[in-house]
Amino acid sequence: MIRVLLFGILATKTGTKEIELDVKTPVSLEALLEELRKRLPSLPEGEFLFAVNEEHASKETTVNDGDTVAIMPPFSGG
Amino acid sequence: MKEPVRIQEENFSVEEEVEAIKRTSKRIGAVVTFLGVARDFSKGHTIEALEFEQYEQMALKALRKLREDTLERFDIIDVRIVHRVARIPAGENIVLIVVASEHRKEAFSACSWCIDTLKKTVPLWKKEITPEGESWVEPHP
């Protein structure tokens, strides 16, 4: 099971802040994102930022069972 | 003394943070501050408030790393960073960066680099609350 966290506009558009995905692991973030789109078709397209277990990650990063993945829109602090 | 890097809901005092940095060393000859404030008007809309969301587990770590990187990159004595989250009414403080150095030039450069880098590296998101509704803000370079 992979825990996926959504932030900002991604949480608003999908109405979801957190979701668990039961996928075969290890899996790339890119493939996980495709799986997420099937569950949440309202997930907007665009450039996202990623983190796995609170560390910055890229689309090529491999995700394992029990990991927490954050999918984030570009930051807008300050 | 308060932590030099903080994320908090409550307002902060610019004067308190400047005094705190001045107390760290008598070598300080220049203090430069950047204060980000919530505007009441943006792109033709009245803004009642801003609302900041954070990825709590990452945001404070990212701010602490930003402080370390700023200290490493510039010839400065200290830097303090405070960012507010949750609802911030128009006119109130959002973010404060205070940089102290021996001479002003490095403090100005470090302060400018620090706020630019904060916008790119710290997982915070801003929503505008207007009389017509709410909308997430696209990042500004």
Backbone of each chain as ProteinMPNN parsed JSONL, in Angstrom:
{"seq_chain_A": "MIRVLLFGILATKTGTKEIELDVKTPVSLEALLEELRKRLPSLPEGEFLFAVNEEHASKETTVNDGDTVAIMPPFSGG", "coords_chain_A": {"N_chain_A": [[0.851, -1.196, 0.0], [0.558, 2.179, -0.873], [0.849, 5.397, 0.401], [-0.587, 8.351, -0.63], [-0.194, 11.808, -0.784], [-1.863, 14.849, -1.41], [-1.607, 18.258, -2.404], [-2.499, 21.785, -2.126], [-3.838, 23.156, -5.087], [-4.222, 20.689, -6.237], [-5.371, 19.062, -4.316], [-7.718, 20.473, -3.938], [-8.978, 20.336, -6.507], [-9.38, 17.58, -6.812], [-10.73, 16.931, -4.576], [-9.521, 15.514, -2.605], [-7.223, 14.848, -0.065], [-5.626, 12.893, 0.771], [-4.813, 9.572, -0.154], [-4.905, 6.015, -0.467], [-3.01, 3.773, -2.379], [-3.169, 0.638, -3.882], [-0.861, -0.931, -5.328], [1.306, -2.83, -7.526], [4.554, -3.227, -6.351], [8.198, -2.768, -6.635], [7.478, 0.538, -7.965], [7.55, 3.076, -10.482], [7.437, 6.648, -9.972], [6.182, 7.901, -12.061], [4.564, 5.891, -13.19], [2.958, 5.432, -11.011], [1.596, 7.803, -10.86], [0.011, 7.62, -13.134], [-1.662, 5.57, -12.353], [-2.908, 6.843, -10.254], [-4.352, 8.779, -11.609], [-6.343, 7.216, -12.753], [-7.851, 6.617, -10.535], [-8.451, 9.161, -9.618], [-9.788, 11.038, -11.705], [-10.082, 13.772, -11.999], [-7.718, 14.945, -11.424], [-5.53, 17.558, -12.037], [-3.678, 18.332, -15.098], [-0.189, 18.993, -15.586], [2.922, 20.501, -14.44], [4.312, 18.859, -11.831], [5.637, 18.68, -8.484], [7.545, 16.338, -6.593], [7.701, 14.239, -3.659], [9.181, 11.644, -1.794], [8.673, 9.877, 1.073], [9.145, 12.258, 2.462], [11.37, 13.327, 1.205], [12.787, 15.121, -1.519], [11.884, 14.154, -4.821], [11.918, 12.589, -8.138], [10.174, 11.988, -11.289], [11.222, 9.609, -12.07], [11.897, 8.307, -9.799], [11.844, 5.444, -7.697], [9.208, 3.801, -6.05], [8.291, 2.174, -3.051], [6.457, -0.448, -1.295], [4.567, 0.76, 1.434], [5.641, 3.279, 1.406], [5.409, 6.896, 1.614], [4.06, 9.182, -0.56], [4.296, 12.424, -1.852], [2.464, 14.589, -3.858], [2.829, 17.516, -5.479], [1.8, 20.841, -6.349], [3.573, 23.549, -8.082], [5.495, 25.5, -5.776], [4.265, 28.256, -3.8], [4.967, 30.039, -1.784], [5.901, 32.781, 0.449]], "CA_chain_A": [[0.0, 0.0, 0.0], [1.311, 3.433, -0.926], [0.052, 6.538, 0.854], [-0.339, 9.5, -1.513], [-0.691, 13.075, -0.246], [-2.044, 15.886, -2.435], [-1.574, 19.588, -1.792], [-2.909, 22.976, -2.878], [-4.889, 23.037, -6.103], [-4.442, 19.266, -6.553], [-6.329, 18.571, -3.311], [-9.007, 21.144, -4.192], [-9.607, 19.82, -7.742], [-9.773, 16.174, -6.678], [-11.483, 16.761, -3.327], [-8.818, 14.469, -1.854], [-5.919, 15.252, 0.472], [-4.842, 11.689, 1.033], [-5.428, 8.377, -0.723], [-3.994, 4.87, -0.453], [-3.039, 3.029, -3.646], [-2.692, -0.734, -3.758], [-0.252, -1.242, -6.631], [2.449, -3.737, -7.453], [5.786, -2.444, -6.133], [8.433, -1.325, -6.775], [6.824, 1.207, -9.096], [8.099, 4.428, -10.665], [6.458, 7.693, -9.659], [5.432, 8.174, -13.283], [3.53, 4.858, -13.295], [2.045, 5.642, -9.878], [0.774, 8.953, -11.239], [-0.998, 7.102, -14.081], [-2.612, 4.818, -11.527], [-3.654, 7.843, -9.48], [-5.298, 9.42, -12.54], [-7.492, 6.313, -12.918], [-8.674, 6.753, -9.323], [-8.865, 10.562, -9.478], [-9.717, 11.607, -13.071], [-10.072, 15.245, -11.975], [-6.355, 15.427, -11.123], [-5.133, 18.426, -13.168], [-2.413, 18.092, -15.806], [0.758, 20.068, -15.31], [4.216, 20.153, -13.848], [4.205, 18.656, -10.392], [6.845, 18.363, -7.716], [7.3, 15.092, -5.871], [8.551, 13.842, -2.538], [8.937, 10.292, -1.287], [9.061, 9.858, 2.498], [9.563, 13.627, 2.822], [12.59, 13.745, 0.49], [12.47, 15.49, -2.894], [12.002, 13.009, -5.735], [11.569, 12.908, -9.528], [9.267, 11.009, -11.904], [11.93, 8.337, -12.235], [12.121, 7.71, -8.477], [11.11, 4.204, -7.452], [8.436, 3.828, -4.809], [8.084, 0.829, -2.508], [5.318, -0.653, -0.411], [4.696, 1.448, 2.726], [6.16, 4.647, 1.228], [4.475, 8.038, 1.519], [4.395, 10.002, -1.733], [3.605, 13.717, -1.917], [2.377, 15.17, -5.199], [2.678, 18.925, -5.1], [1.91, 21.863, -7.395], [4.713, 24.441, -7.807], [5.355, 26.201, -4.494], [3.903, 29.677, -3.921], [5.135, 30.703, -0.489], [6.533, 34.097, 0.441]], "C_chain_A": [[0.889, 1.25, 0.0], [0.369, 4.578, -0.535], [0.418, 7.735, -0.025], [-0.986, 10.743, -0.912], [-0.78, 14.096, -1.382], [-2.154, 17.244, -1.747], [-2.14, 20.658, -2.733], [-4.029, 22.684, -3.852], [-5.195, 21.571, -6.425], [-5.452, 18.652, -5.576], [-7.709, 19.183, -3.564], [-9.72, 20.512, -5.386], [-10.092, 18.381, -7.592], [-10.654, 15.933, -5.451], [-10.837, 15.741, -2.406], [-7.476, 14.999, -1.355], [-5.008, 14.044, 0.64], [-5.575, 10.486, 0.478], [-4.41, 7.232, -0.631], [-4.145, 4.109, -1.758], [-2.424, 1.66, -3.418], [-2.149, -1.133, -5.125], [0.929, -2.18, -6.414], [3.731, -2.897, -7.327], [7.013, -3.331, -6.364], [7.806, -0.757, -8.051], [7.443, 2.604, -9.238], [7.013, 5.446, -10.322], [5.581, 7.998, -10.868], [4.263, 7.177, -13.425], [2.49, 5.014, -12.179], [1.066, 6.779, -10.194], [-0.341, 8.518, -12.211], [-2.096, 6.362, -13.331], [-3.512, 5.778, -10.747], [-4.714, 8.518, -10.352], [-6.54, 8.555, -12.768], [-8.442, 6.456, -11.721], [-9.244, 8.172, -9.185], [-8.779, 11.254, -10.847], [-9.667, 13.135, -13.08], [-8.701, 15.816, -11.597], [-5.868, 16.281, -12.292], [-3.839, 17.95, -13.834], [-1.457, 19.21, -15.398], [2.045, 19.554, -14.722], [4.044, 20.042, -12.341], [5.582, 18.49, -9.777], [6.511, 17.137, -6.868], [8.208, 14.963, -4.657], [8.177, 12.411, -2.16], [9.518, 10.24, 0.124], [9.747, 11.161, 2.901], [10.899, 14.062, 2.215], [12.184, 14.061, -0.948], [12.746, 14.319, -3.833], [11.666, 13.468, -7.153], [10.657, 11.8, -10.062], [9.895, 9.625, -11.999], [12.149, 7.62, -10.893], [11.251, 6.46, -8.3], [10.449, 4.26, -6.068], [8.187, 2.391, -4.363], [6.863, 0.784, -1.59], [5.566, 0.056, 0.932], [5.214, 2.866, 2.613], [5.03, 5.685, 1.26], [4.95, 8.944, 0.39], [3.609, 11.308, -1.667], [3.625, 14.193, -3.358], [1.954, 16.626, -5.004], [2.684, 19.848, -6.317], [3.129, 22.744, -7.102], [4.452, 25.274, -6.545], [5.009, 27.676, -4.719], [3.947, 30.382, -2.57], [5.726, 32.094, -0.652], [5.561, 35.209, 0.16]], "O_chain_A": [[1.841, 1.354, 0.773], [-0.737, 4.709, -1.059], [1.591, 8.087, -0.147], [-2.169, 10.739, -0.572], [0.123, 14.19, -2.213], [-2.716, 17.364, -0.659], [-2.242, 20.466, -3.944], [-5.031, 22.057, -3.508], [-6.309, 21.249, -6.84], [-6.281, 17.828, -5.963], [-8.733, 18.514, -3.425], [-10.905, 20.188, -5.31], [-11.105, 18.004, -8.181], [-11.25, 14.866, -5.306], [-11.495, 15.169, -1.537], [-6.687, 15.534, -2.133], [-3.783, 14.164, 0.65], [-6.794, 10.372, 0.609], [-3.202, 7.459, -0.709], [-5.26, 3.829, -2.199], [-1.338, 1.522, -2.856], [-2.893, -1.616, -5.979], [1.468, -2.311, -5.315], [3.954, -1.971, -8.107], [6.885, -4.554, -6.297], [7.63, -1.449, -9.054], [7.813, 3.233, -8.246], [5.822, 5.141, -10.375], [4.398, 8.31, -10.731], [3.136, 7.562, -13.734], [1.302, 4.76, -12.379], [-0.115, 6.725, -9.849], [-1.477, 8.983, -12.12], [-3.284, 6.502, -13.624], [-4.714, 5.551, -10.603], [-5.824, 8.794, -9.899], [-7.643, 9.071, -12.952], [-9.663, 6.422, -11.87], [-10.361, 8.362, -8.705], [-7.816, 11.97, -11.121], [-9.249, 13.729, -14.074], [-8.547, 17.031, -11.466], [-5.795, 15.793, -13.42], [-3.02, 17.264, -13.221], [-1.89, 20.256, -14.916], [2.239, 18.354, -14.53], [3.679, 21.006, -11.667], [6.56, 18.199, -10.466], [5.363, 16.922, -6.48], [9.318, 15.494, -4.623], [7.009, 12.025, -2.202], [10.697, 10.522, 0.338], [10.774, 11.167, 3.58], [11.492, 15.047, 2.655], [11.349, 13.37, -1.531], [13.721, 13.588, -3.661], [11.191, 14.585, -7.357], [10.4, 10.808, -9.38], [9.202, 8.608, -12.007], [12.544, 6.454, -10.869], [10.087, 6.429, -8.699], [11.04, 4.697, -5.081], [7.91, 1.509, -5.176], [6.322, 1.809, -1.175], [6.656, -0.045, 1.495], [5.234, 3.595, 3.605], [3.871, 5.385, 0.975], [6.089, 9.41, 0.384], [2.397, 11.297, -1.451], [4.673, 14.202, -4.004], [0.894, 16.927, -4.454], [3.492, 19.657, -7.226], [3.667, 22.698, -5.996], [3.324, 25.696, -6.29], [5.419, 28.268, -5.718], [3.09, 31.206, -2.251], [6.016, 32.527, -1.767], [5.953, 36.376, 0.122]]}, "seq_chain_B": "MKEPVRIQEENFSVEEEVEAIKRTSKRIGAVVTFLGVARDFSKGHTIEALEFEQYEQMALKALRKLREDTLERFDIIDVRIVHRVARIPAGENIVLIVVASEHRKEAFSACSWCIDTLKKTVPLWKKEITPEGESWVEPHP", "coords_chain_B": {"N_chain_B": [[15.6, 32.841, 23.816], [13.778, 33.093, 20.741], [13.497, 30.501, 18.212], [15.659, 30.66, 15.326], [14.533, 29.988, 12.89], [11.285, 29.668, 11.867], [7.906, 28.4, 11.503], [4.74, 29.601, 11.734], [1.408, 30.279, 13.007], [0.643, 32.619, 14.248], [1.131, 36.23, 14.331], [4.281, 38.012, 13.865], [6.964, 39.926, 15.381], [8.746, 42.389, 13.816], [10.65, 44.041, 14.921], [11.433, 42.634, 17.217], [12.703, 40.424, 16.049], [14.805, 41.642, 14.693], [16.191, 42.731, 16.833], [16.893, 40.348, 18.091], [18.706, 39.209, 16.281], [20.694, 41.109, 16.316], [21.735, 40.748, 18.811], [23.325, 38.517, 18.523], [25.973, 38.999, 17.738], [28.661, 41.341, 18.123], [29.998, 42.168, 15.974], [28.37, 42.82, 13.964], [27.443, 45.033, 11.423], [25.547, 45.727, 9.673], [22.096, 45.32, 9.068], [19.714, 43.742, 7.164], [16.366, 43.601, 6.124], [13.7, 41.632, 4.77], [10.343, 42.009, 4.351], [7.448, 40.369, 3.744], [4.159, 41.177, 2.832], [0.599, 40.839, 3.105], [-1.237, 41.767, 0.366], [-4.091, 43.899, -0.433], [-5.201, 43.844, -2.888], [-5.145, 42.355, -6.048], [-4.373, 41.633, -9.377], [-6.721, 42.937, -10.351], [-8.609, 42.187, -8.473], [-10.229, 42.421, -5.305], [-8.647, 41.514, -2.331], [-9.398, 39.711, 0.467], [-8.142, 38.135, 2.31], [-5.251, 35.993, 2.714], [-4.517, 32.53, 2.421], [-2.389, 30.176, 3.695], [-1.104, 27.008, 2.929], [0.824, 24.292, 4.139], [3.286, 21.681, 3.609], [3.72, 20.09, 6.211], [5.659, 18.327, 7.357], [7.819, 18.656, 5.691], [8.27, 21.388, 5.246], [9.402, 22.965, 7.358], [11.871, 21.732, 7.612], [12.913, 22.347, 5.087], [13.092, 25.126, 5.274], [14.994, 25.369, 7.313], [17.187, 24.279, 6.02], [17.476, 26.169, 4.044], [18.311, 28.353, 5.552], [20.823, 27.401, 6.411], [22.088, 27.093, 3.902], [22.128, 29.754, 3.027], [23.795, 30.917, 4.922], [26.121, 29.597, 4.324], [26.661, 30.334, 1.711], [27.015, 33.098, 1.589], [28.95, 35.884, 2.866], [28.085, 36.4, 5.671], [26.775, 37.095, 8.999], [24.563, 36.135, 10.445], [21.242, 34.739, 9.91], [17.74, 35.038, 10.003], [14.56, 33.456, 9.638], [11.134, 33.739, 9.293], [7.978, 32.402, 8.701], [4.544, 32.748, 8.125], [1.558, 30.702, 8.399], [-1.725, 29.388, 7.52], [-4.711, 31.411, 7.857], [-4.281, 34.711, 6.712], [-5.121, 37.919, 7.174], [-5.637, 40.662, 4.84], [-3.091, 43.106, 4.692], [-1.634, 42.201, 6.813], [1.454, 40.73, 8.145], [3.404, 38.324, 6.264], [5.847, 36.941, 5.711], [9.193, 37.006, 6.998], [12.523, 37.909, 6.541], [15.613, 38.219, 7.975], [18.77, 39.491, 7.761], [22.097, 39.602, 8.89], [25.231, 41.216, 8.728], [28.752, 42.137, 8.423], [29.103, 44.19, 6.618], [26.974, 46.14, 4.403], [26.544, 45.272, 1.724], [26.789, 42.45, 1.301], [24.741, 41.597, 2.962], [22.436, 42.616, 1.717], [22.532, 41.153, -0.732], [22.383, 38.497, 0.209], [19.883, 38.486, 1.479], [18.131, 38.955, -0.64], [18.649, 36.701, -2.268], [17.835, 34.723, -0.524], [15.01, 35.063, -0.163], [14.164, 34.69, -2.801], [14.942, 32.034, -3.192], [13.528, 30.737, -1.208], [10.919, 30.89, -2.244], [11.1, 29.054, -4.288], [11.8, 26.611, -3.129], [10.498, 25.833, -0.769], [7.871, 23.934, 0.533], [5.094, 25.4, 0.36], [1.864, 26.784, -0.098], [-0.233, 29.237, -1.572], [-3.389, 30.714, -1.15], [-5.847, 32.869, -2.462], [-8.33, 34.752, -0.87], [-11.238, 36.084, -1.863], [-14.017, 38.461, -2.233], [-15.538, 37.198, -4.131], [-14.894, 34.556, -4.035], [-12.576, 31.756, -3.632], [-9.164, 31.25, -4.675], [-6.337, 29.357, -5.795], [-2.979, 30.5, -5.906], [-0.887, 31.139, -8.655], [2.596, 30.404, -8.931], [4.934, 33.104, -8.428], [7.748, 34.262, -10.173]], "CA_chain_B": [[15.411, 33.469, 22.505], [13.012, 32.27, 19.799], [14.265, 29.807, 17.166], [15.912, 31.555, 14.189], [13.701, 29.583, 11.749], [9.99, 29.242, 12.406], [6.655, 28.498, 10.749], [3.761, 29.797, 12.806], [0.149, 30.923, 12.592], [0.511, 33.954, 14.829], [1.957, 37.295, 13.77], [5.61, 38.142, 14.467], [7.407, 41.304, 15.524], [9.972, 42.657, 13.047], [11.597, 44.639, 15.86], [11.962, 41.554, 18.07], [13.616, 39.583, 15.257], [16.008, 42.453, 14.434], [16.931, 42.782, 18.115], [17.44, 39.001, 18.345], [19.886, 38.99, 15.428], [21.748, 42.036, 16.772], [22.338, 40.2, 20.03], [24.196, 37.359, 18.245], [27.378, 39.379, 17.551], [28.97, 42.791, 18.102], [30.653, 42.449, 14.689], [27.33, 43.191, 12.988], [27.442, 46.438, 11.032], [24.412, 45.952, 8.772], [20.971, 44.372, 9.146], [18.781, 43.947, 6.058], [15.168, 42.776, 6.302], [12.645, 41.569, 3.764], [9.046, 41.711, 4.962], [6.363, 40.136, 2.782], [2.891, 41.583, 3.446], [-0.58, 40.438, 2.312], [-1.859, 42.902, -0.332], [-5.553, 43.788, -0.464], [-5.642, 43.958, -4.279], [-4.252, 41.632, -6.953], [-4.936, 41.337, -10.708], [-8.084, 43.459, -10.492], [-9.529, 41.651, -7.465], [-10.036, 42.751, -3.892], [-8.256, 40.348, -1.548], [-9.751, 39.862, 1.893], [-7.14, 37.42, 3.122], [-4.522, 34.899, 2.073], [-4.467, 31.338, 3.267], [-1.214, 29.383, 3.329], [-1.04, 25.601, 3.305], [2.202, 23.794, 4.113], [3.535, 20.259, 3.827], [4.336, 20.361, 7.508], [6.852, 17.5, 7.62], [8.94, 19.082, 4.844], [8.444, 22.841, 5.12], [10.355, 23.488, 8.34], [13.194, 21.197, 7.218], [13.365, 23.121, 3.917], [13.474, 26.472, 5.742], [16.266, 25.255, 8.052], [18.238, 24.073, 5.02], [17.644, 27.465, 3.382], [19.147, 29.183, 6.448], [22.198, 26.883, 6.33], [22.634, 27.408, 2.569], [22.376, 31.205, 2.96], [24.988, 31.171, 5.749], [27.289, 29.019, 3.647], [26.878, 30.97, 0.412], [27.336, 34.529, 1.697], [29.799, 36.279, 3.977], [27.186, 37.074, 6.617], [26.944, 36.606, 10.377], [23.401, 35.315, 10.817], [19.998, 34.977, 9.179], [16.529, 34.508, 10.645], [13.454, 33.344, 8.676], [9.848, 33.401, 9.92], [6.89, 32.374, 7.712], [3.24, 32.411, 8.721], [0.642, 29.852, 7.633], [-3.158, 29.521, 7.809], [-5.352, 32.605, 7.273], [-3.605, 35.983, 6.993], [-5.93, 39.01, 6.622], [-4.914, 41.668, 4.049], [-2.406, 44.113, 5.503], [-0.78, 41.59, 7.846], [2.741, 40.152, 7.74], [3.448, 36.931, 5.805], [7.177, 36.327, 5.85], [10.267, 37.927, 7.361], [13.906, 37.437, 6.464], [16.513, 39.214, 8.571], [20.158, 39.092, 7.522], [23.089, 40.482, 9.529], [26.603, 41.028, 8.252], [29.621, 43.252, 8.796], [28.886, 45.278, 5.659], [25.62, 46.053, 3.857], [26.414, 44.667, 0.397], [26.538, 41.01, 1.435], [23.43, 41.405, 3.601], [21.417, 42.82, 0.672], [22.583, 40.022, -1.672], [21.924, 37.285, 0.884], [18.456, 38.617, 1.741], [17.459, 38.807, -1.925], [18.779, 35.293, -2.675], [17.095, 33.905, 0.44], [13.562, 35.083, -0.446], [13.967, 34.055, -4.113], [15.113, 30.584, -3.037], [12.377, 30.276, -0.398], [9.757, 30.725, -3.121], [11.276, 27.883, -5.162], [12.19, 25.366, -2.464], [9.776, 25.491, 0.474], [6.518, 23.484, 0.166], [4.019, 26.254, 0.876], [0.963, 27.19, -1.177], [-0.997, 30.431, -1.195], [-4.732, 30.84, -1.73], [-6.429, 34.194, -2.253], [-9.743, 34.768, -0.48], [-11.828, 37.331, -2.37], [-15.475, 38.44, -2.008], [-16.169, 36.3, -5.124], [-14.531, 33.152, -3.793], [-11.172, 31.467, -3.311], [-8.4, 30.616, -5.76], [-4.917, 29.125, -5.542], [-2.132, 31.465, -6.61], [0.228, 30.61, -9.458], [3.844, 30.949, -8.382], [5.579, 34.271, -9.058], [9.208, 34.074, -10.171]], "C_chain_B": [[14.641, 32.524, 21.577], [13.937, 31.639, 18.762], [14.491, 30.754, 15.978], [15.102, 31.199, 12.937], [12.38, 29.055, 12.302], [8.89, 29.307, 11.349], [5.569, 28.575, 11.805], [2.506, 30.462, 12.269], [0.096, 32.371, 13.075], [1.459, 34.96, 14.171], [3.324, 37.318, 14.47], [5.961, 39.619, 14.547], [8.729, 41.483, 14.785], [11.058, 43.164, 13.998], [12.258, 43.574, 16.746], [12.993, 40.711, 17.323], [14.918, 40.334, 14.956], [16.861, 42.521, 15.703], [17.609, 41.436, 18.396], [18.704, 38.769, 17.526], [21.033, 39.91, 15.879], [22.47, 41.505, 18.005], [23.335, 39.071, 19.745], [25.668, 37.738, 18.1], [27.55, 40.896, 17.546], [29.704, 43.164, 16.816], [29.654, 42.951, 13.649], [27.362, 44.695, 12.724], [26.271, 46.77, 10.139], [23.353, 44.882, 9.014], [20.013, 44.734, 8.02], [17.577, 43.046, 6.299], [14.348, 42.762, 5.021], [11.372, 41.185, 4.497], [8.015, 41.564, 3.858], [5.037, 40.391, 3.486], [1.734, 41.181, 2.529], [-1.244, 41.685, 1.718], [-3.38, 42.755, -0.338], [-6.104, 43.852, -1.886], [-4.659, 43.214, -5.161], [-4.981, 41.292, -8.239], [-6.418, 41.733, -10.803], [-9.071, 42.961, -9.453], [-9.199, 42.181, -6.073], [-9.69, 41.466, -3.147], [-8.604, 40.599, -0.081], [-8.678, 39.245, 2.782], [-6.377, 36.445, 2.229], [-4.58, 33.711, 3.021], [-3.306, 30.484, 2.788], [-1.352, 27.96, 3.841], [0.429, 25.181, 3.262], [2.204, 22.266, 4.119], [4.409, 20.249, 5.083], [5.651, 19.605, 7.73], [8.064, 17.957, 6.811], [9.26, 20.566, 4.953], [9.488, 23.389, 6.111], [11.774, 22.997, 8.032], [13.774, 22.023, 6.066], [13.809, 24.521, 4.331], [14.803, 26.433, 6.499], [17.429, 25.07, 7.085], [18.522, 25.396, 4.294], [18.521, 28.379, 4.24], [20.605, 28.741, 6.358], [22.847, 27.254, 5.004], [22.975, 28.891, 2.455], [23.645, 31.55, 3.746], [26.26, 30.702, 5.042], [27.681, 29.826, 2.411], [27.385, 32.417, 0.513], [28.184, 34.799, 2.944], [28.962, 37.103, 4.97], [27.366, 36.455, 7.999], [25.768, 35.729, 10.799], [22.216, 35.654, 9.921], [18.848, 34.33, 9.944], [15.394, 34.511, 9.619], [12.185, 32.939, 9.438], [8.773, 33.464, 8.842], [5.598, 32.0, 8.419], [2.445, 31.494, 7.799], [-0.778, 30.092, 8.142], [-3.66, 30.88, 7.28], [-4.644, 33.885, 7.707], [-4.435, 37.11, 6.367], [-5.06, 40.017, 5.853], [-4.319, 42.707, 4.984], [-1.476, 43.512, 6.542], [0.501, 40.998, 7.254], [2.594, 38.702, 7.285], [4.785, 36.301, 6.181], [8.205, 37.398, 6.192], [11.608, 37.224, 7.208], [14.775, 38.557, 7.021], [17.933, 38.698, 8.402], [21.087, 40.106, 8.184], [24.476, 40.151, 9.001], [27.456, 42.203, 8.72], [29.322, 44.462, 7.917], [27.593, 45.056, 4.876], [25.497, 45.235, 2.571], [26.06, 43.177, 0.472], [25.16, 40.745, 2.03], [22.303, 41.594, 2.579], [21.375, 41.614, -0.269], [22.001, 38.764, -1.039], [20.408, 37.322, 1.095], [17.651, 38.38, 0.46], [17.487, 37.337, -2.39], [17.893, 34.404, -1.793], [15.59, 33.907, 0.122], [13.279, 34.448, -1.817], [14.008, 32.537, -3.984], [13.98, 29.99, -2.205], [11.183, 29.982, -1.31], [9.857, 29.459, -3.973], [11.396, 26.565, -4.404], [11.357, 24.958, -1.238], [8.317, 25.139, 0.139], [5.406, 24.224, 0.92], [3.169, 26.672, -0.321], [0.01, 28.257, -0.669], [-2.342, 30.452, -1.914], [-5.235, 32.244, -1.446], [-7.906, 34.06, -1.922], [-10.302, 36.125, -0.908], [-13.337, 37.311, -2.074], [-16.175, 37.473, -2.964], [-15.858, 34.825, -4.875], [-13.046, 32.995, -3.531], [-10.461, 30.93, -4.543], [-6.938, 30.489, -5.378], [-4.087, 30.043, -6.422], [-1.045, 30.726, -7.383], [1.518, 31.193, -8.902], [4.371, 32.145, -9.163], [7.084, 34.071, -9.031], [9.904, 35.099, -9.292]], "O_chain_B": [[14.828, 31.308, 21.622], [15.013, 32.161, 18.469], [13.618, 31.559, 15.656], [14.993, 32.015, 12.022], [12.358, 28.119, 13.1], [8.923, 30.132, 10.436], [5.485, 27.71, 12.676], [2.525, 31.118, 11.228], [-0.436, 33.243, 12.387], [2.45, 34.587, 13.544], [3.497, 36.719, 15.531], [5.351, 40.456, 13.882], [9.714, 40.811, 15.089], [12.222, 42.777, 13.898], [13.464, 43.605, 16.99], [14.021, 40.329, 17.881], [15.998, 39.744, 14.962], [18.084, 42.386, 15.656], [18.743, 41.386, 18.873], [19.67, 38.194, 18.027], [22.201, 39.525, 15.825], [23.653, 41.773, 18.215], [24.111, 38.703, 20.627], [26.536, 36.893, 18.315], [26.706, 41.633, 17.036], [30.001, 44.337, 16.588], [30.04, 43.445, 12.59], [27.317, 45.512, 13.643], [26.009, 47.94, 9.863], [23.665, 43.699, 9.149], [19.555, 45.872, 7.921], [17.731, 41.872, 6.637], [14.305, 43.747, 4.284], [11.323, 40.163, 5.181], [7.738, 42.513, 3.124], [4.804, 39.896, 4.588], [1.882, 41.186, 1.307], [-1.744, 42.543, 2.445], [-3.903, 41.643, -0.259], [-7.318, 43.909, -2.083], [-3.451, 43.419, -5.038], [-6.076, 40.731, -8.208], [-7.251, 40.959, -11.275], [-10.257, 43.278, -9.535], [-8.034, 42.362, -5.721], [-10.362, 40.448, -3.312], [-8.157, 41.575, 0.522], [-8.353, 39.76, 3.852], [-6.817, 36.121, 1.126], [-4.678, 33.859, 4.239], [-3.243, 30.11, 1.617], [-1.669, 27.725, 5.007], [1.189, 25.672, 2.428], [1.25, 21.636, 4.573], [5.632, 20.379, 5.03], [6.627, 20.168, 8.226], [9.203, 17.685, 7.19], [10.411, 20.961, 4.771], [10.35, 24.182, 5.734], [12.746, 23.74, 8.171], [14.959, 22.356, 6.06], [14.789, 25.045, 3.801], [15.634, 27.329, 6.358], [18.512, 25.619, 7.286], [19.671, 25.7, 3.972], [19.374, 29.094, 3.715], [21.511, 29.567, 6.245], [24.003, 27.677, 4.966], [23.99, 29.251, 1.858], [24.461, 32.36, 3.306], [27.319, 31.32, 5.147], [28.862, 29.984, 2.101], [28.096, 32.896, -0.371], [28.143, 34.058, 3.926], [29.114, 38.319, 5.086], [28.023, 35.425, 8.15], [25.961, 34.695, 11.439], [22.183, 36.697, 9.268], [18.973, 33.221, 10.462], [15.272, 35.445, 8.827], [12.167, 31.927, 10.139], [8.663, 34.469, 8.14], [5.558, 31.058, 9.211], [2.63, 31.503, 6.582], [-1.006, 30.881, 9.058], [-3.076, 31.429, 6.346], [-4.431, 34.122, 8.896], [-4.451, 37.244, 5.143], [-3.887, 40.201, 6.178], [-4.958, 43.136, 5.945], [-0.627, 44.21, 7.096], [0.617, 40.795, 6.045], [1.787, 37.945, 7.825], [4.847, 35.28, 6.866], [8.109, 38.54, 5.743], [11.803, 36.103, 7.677], [14.678, 39.705, 6.586], [18.259, 37.598, 8.848], [20.893, 41.315, 8.056], [24.848, 38.988, 8.847], [26.952, 43.144, 9.334], [29.29, 45.599, 8.387], [27.161, 43.917, 4.702], [24.479, 44.581, 2.344], [25.148, 42.709, -0.21], [24.489, 39.785, 1.652], [21.335, 40.834, 2.569], [20.295, 41.107, -0.57], [21.22, 38.05, -1.668], [19.729, 36.312, 0.913], [16.627, 37.696, 0.473], [16.475, 36.804, -2.846], [17.281, 33.451, -2.274], [14.963, 32.847, 0.139], [12.278, 33.75, -1.982], [13.202, 31.835, -4.597], [13.527, 28.876, -2.467], [10.52, 28.955, -1.167], [8.844, 28.864, -4.338], [11.125, 25.506, -4.97], [11.508, 23.846, -0.732], [7.608, 25.944, -0.464], [4.872, 23.765, 1.93], [3.685, 26.887, -1.418], [-0.482, 28.214, 0.458], [-2.422, 30.235, -3.123], [-5.077, 32.756, -0.338], [-8.644, 33.347, -2.602], [-9.901, 37.17, -0.395], [-13.879, 36.268, -1.707], [-17.264, 36.982, -2.667], [-16.501, 33.948, -5.451], [-12.344, 33.965, -3.245], [-11.065, 30.239, -5.363], [-6.366, 31.368, -4.734], [-4.461, 30.327, -7.559], [-0.379, 29.828, -6.866], [1.542, 32.338, -8.451], [4.271, 32.2, -10.389], [7.645, 33.746, -7.985], [11.13, 35.085, -9.177]]}, "name": "protein", "num_of_chains": 2, "seq": "MIRVLLFGILATKTGTKEIELDVKTPVSLEALLEELRKRLPSLPEGEFLFAVNEEHASKETTVNDGDTVAIMPPFSGGMKEPVRIQEENFSVEEEVEAIKRTSKRIGAVVTFLGVARDFSKGHTIEALEFEQYEQMALKALRKLREDTLERFDIIDVRIVHRVARIPAGENIVLIVVASEHRKEAFSACSWCIDTLKKTVPLWKKEITPEGESWVEPHP"}
